[in-house]
């Protein structure tokens, strides 16, 4: 485990509680490409180095394993270059799986691949949704509630559906900046009571909700958010986030978290590549 910790040179406040062992689902970037653009971060004219992408992805997978987490793999399928972004494929709470329904047809088939994986893995409560939701891209579990994004991808009616299927209260948050089209690009859950977020990515009403619910939240600098610094994965102590967000790493460290920088992965950061399986 300690092999990954020296990557951070930021001083860490003492007293943070122990990390919780997690189970993550990832998909190798075998067919990764930018053949189309469904968000501002995707540039089809830019070449994709699959070998470099594989090395970066493998480093992320190894980091999770060295931190003591379990990583399962979803088999990549040809013709689905965005399957590496497994976070968008489902939301799992207490062994209940709410599948995804993608807004863009280019990604539609990923939803069935995720549902098939969960059924094969023995999950018996797997729901195919009625309304568009893009998994943990827009549905983030924070303690006993689900923070639910809308505005660009996920249909607000999916929030009610998530409440029914997952059995958790859902807090609706509306996104307004197209660069932050998914909630997990504008907000990171660090532990059940601590988040980091970019206020400017939300409506004034949603900012008010976040201030009330999370008065001690970490407010991200726009420069760090612009390199997907909030697309982070936390186990309650260690926070894996894009290395380019150096300023943002210092804030969680001051709260007792251990920041672990990783390279930005093309159109997504660590969270985009990581779906938490809460059995």
C-alpha positions, 0 to 999 in steps of 0.5 A: 500500500505504501508504494503509492503514497510518496506520489504526493508531496503535500503535507497531510493533516493528522487524524483522518480515519482509516480508508474503507476497502472498496470494490471498483469496476473498470474496463481496459481502454482496448478500443479507446478512440475519439471518433465523435464528440459528445462533450467539450473535452472530446476532440476527434481531430486529436490523435489517440495513443492507445498504448499510452492510454493503456499505461495510464489506465493500468497505473490507475488500476494498480493504484487501487490494488495497492491501496487494498481495493478490489478491481473487477474488469468489464470486457471491452467491446469493439465499436464502443470506444468510451467503455473505458469510462465505466462510471457512466454505466450504472449506479450500485447501492446495497447490491441494487443496480440501477442501469444507465440509459445514455442520451447519445446513441453512440454510447447506448450499447454500453448500458446493456454491457454493464447490466450483463456484467452485473447479472453474470456477477450474481447481482439479482436486482438489476434495473433497466431504467425508463429515463435517461441517466448516465450512472455515476456520472450524474448520481453520486452517493454521499452518505445516505443520500444520492446527489443527482445532476441534471441539465445536460445528460440525465433526465430530471425524471430519472432522479425520482426513478433512482429514489424508487430503485435505490431506496435513497433520498435524492438531492437534485443539482442543476448544472449550467456550464457545458464543460461540466456536463456530468456531476462528477466533473463538477463535484467530488464526494470525499467521504459521507459528509465532505465534498469538493465542488465548483460553485460556478458549475451550478445554478444559484439554487443548487449552490444554496443547497450545497452550502446548506448540506455541506457547510464545510465543503472544499470549494475548487478553484476554476483552474483546477476544475478545468483540468477535471480535478474534481473527477476524483475517487476517494475511499474516505482517506485517499483521494485519487485525482488528476495530477494537473489539479495541484492546487486542489490536492492541497485542500483535501490534504489540509483536511487529513485526506491523502491526495494521490495524483494521477494523469488525466485520461483524455476525456475523463479523469480517474472517476470517469474510469471507475464505477463503485460496486456497493454490494 
